[in-house]
């Protein structure tokens, strides 16, 4: 019985540490608009990197982008997870 209680206490402590570590992460984003799709994507990634560095974090994982055409311009958004 004592082993079970010690195991449960350790599991709760680990869960608390995991929650504290995840609390230092955000989902950062950047947006860019340009004539071409490629340029708008690059501007969105630059804005994303600027957002992450001004927050004081580092990017984690892949950068996801989504774009749509608005009249003549292409508007893109870039998202990534950032942690301190």
C-alpha positions as CSV (number, residue, x, y, z in Angstrom):
1,X,0.0,0.0,0.0
2,X,2.8,2.4,0.8
3,X,4.4,1.8,-2.6
4,X,1.1,2.7,-4.3
5,X,0.8,6.0,-2.3
6,X,4.4,6.9,-3.1
7,X,3.8,6.2,-6.7
8,X,0.7,8.4,-6.8
9,X,2.6,11.2,-5.1
10,X,5.4,10.9,-7.6
11,X,2.9,10.9,-10.5
12,X,1.2,14.1,-9.2
13,X,4.6,15.8,-8.8
14,X,5.6,14.9,-12.4
15,X,2.2,16.1,-13.7
16,X,2.7,19.4,-11.9
17,X,6.2,19.8,-13.4
18,X,4.9,19.1,-16.9
19,X,2.1,21.6,-16.5
20,X,4.6,24.3,-15.3
21,X,6.9,23.6,-18.3
22,X,4.0,23.8,-20.8
23,X,2.8,27.0,-19.3
24,X,6.0,28.7,-20.7
25,X,4.9,28.0,-24.3
26,X,2.6,29.9,-26.6
27,X,1.3,29.6,-30.1
28,X,2.9,32.5,-32.0
29,X,1.7,33.9,-35.3
30,X,2.7,36.3,-38.0
31,X,0.9,37.8,-41.0
32,X,2.1,39.0,-44.4
33,X,0.4,40.5,-47.5
34,X,2.1,40.8,-50.9
35,X,1.4,40.6,-54.6
36,X,2.8,37.0,-54.9
37,X,2.1,34.0,-52.8
38,X,5.8,33.2,-52.2
39,X,6.6,36.7,-51.0
40,X,3.5,36.8,-48.7
41,X,4.6,33.5,-47.1
42,X,8.1,34.8,-46.5
43,X,6.8,38.0,-45.0
44,X,4.6,36.0,-42.7
45,X,7.5,33.9,-41.5
46,X,9.6,37.0,-40.9
47,X,6.8,38.5,-38.8
48,X,6.5,35.2,-36.9
49,X,10.2,35.1,-36.1
50,X,10.0,38.8,-35.0
51,X,7.1,38.0,-32.8
52,X,8.8,35.0,-31.2
53,X,12.1,36.9,-30.6
54,X,10.3,40.0,-29.1
55,X,8.5,37.6,-26.7
56,X,11.9,36.1,-25.8
57,X,11.3,32.5,-26.8
58,X,12.5,30.0,-29.4
59,X,10.4,28.3,-32.0
60,X,9.6,24.6,-31.5
61,X,8.3,22.3,-34.2
62,X,7.2,23.1,-37.7
63,X,5.9,26.3,-39.0
64,X,2.4,26.0,-40.5
65,X,1.3,28.5,-43.1
66,X,-2.1,29.3,-44.6
67,X,-2.8,31.7,-47.4
68,X,-5.7,33.1,-49.3
69,X,-6.1,35.4,-52.2
70,X,-7.9,38.7,-51.7
71,X,-8.6,40.5,-54.9
72,X,-5.1,41.0,-56.3
73,X,-3.0,40.3,-53.2
74,X,-2.1,37.2,-51.3
75,X,-2.5,37.2,-47.5
76,X,-0.6,34.6,-45.5
77,X,-0.5,33.6,-41.8
78,X,2.3,31.6,-40.2
79,X,1.9,29.8,-36.9
80,X,4.4,28.0,-34.7
81,X,4.8,26.9,-31.1
82,X,7.3,29.0,-29.1
83,X,8.7,28.2,-25.7
84,X,11.0,30.1,-23.3
